[in-house]
Amino acid sequence: MDEEITFRYDTQLLIEGSNLDVDSIIKNLTFHVRGDSLLVVGDSDLVKIHYHTNEPWKVLKYCSTLGEIFDIVVEDTVRQSSGKQG
């Protein structure tokens, strides 16, 4: 039985900066970008983000305002669930 995927893109990245505020990042992402399975962990210098959304570019745009973003991964869960690569 196929499971319906509401939020297509598994978006993951790291942010390196200063005075990063995990609670503020969570509030901003949940208010401005629809999604689920949000995970924001780290400290004031380094934060890891994991978020399922249909708008990964909004996550990247916001996070880039906070510091340097790197180790960016955006995976299409629909393609993954159908066995397609790339």
N, C-alpha and C positions, 0 to 999 in steps of 0.2 A: 504494500500500500504506500503510495507516494505522499509524503508530508509536504504541505504547502509552506513555502518560505515567504514570510512577510517582509523581512529586511534582507536584501540580496547580498550585500557586500560586507564581508568580515574585514574590518579596518583596524590595523594595528600599527603603532608607531611609538617612538621614544621622543621625548622633548627634553633637551638640555637647556637650562636657563638659570635664572636666579629669582628667588622669592616666588617660586611656583607654589600655588595653593590648590591642593587636590580637591577640597570641597568646592571652591570657586569653579574649577574646571568641570566638575560633575554638574553643578547647577547650570553653567553656561551651555554645555552640550545637551543636557536633557531639555532645556528650554528652547534652544535654537535648532536642534537637529533631531528629527524623529528617528527612533531606533530602539533596540533592546540589547540586553546582555552587556551593558556598559560596565567596564572595569577600569578604574583609574587608581594606580598605585605608585607610590614613590615618596620623594621628599622635596625640599625646596629647590634642589639642584637638578633632579632627574625624575621624570615621570613616564610611566608606561601607560598607554591607552589601548583599550580593546573595545570595539563597538560594532554592532551589527546595524547597518543603516542602508538606505537607498541613495544617500547623498554623501559619499565619502569625501568628495571635494570640499564640502562645508567643514568637515572635521579637520582636514588638512589646512584649509585657509585659516580657521580659528587658531589651531595649534601653532601655526607658523608665526602668529603674533606674539606668542608667549616665549619663544626662544628658538633654538636650532632644532629642527625636526629631522630624524634619521631612522634607519631601519624600518622604512615604510613598507607595509604589506597590505595590499587590497586584493582580497580573493573573492571571486564570484561563486557564492555557495550553490547557485543554481547549476552552474557548469560542473562543479565538484560533485553534486548529488546525482548528476546524470552520467558521471564517469568521464567527462571530457577534461582534457588537460589544457593548461595555458590560458 
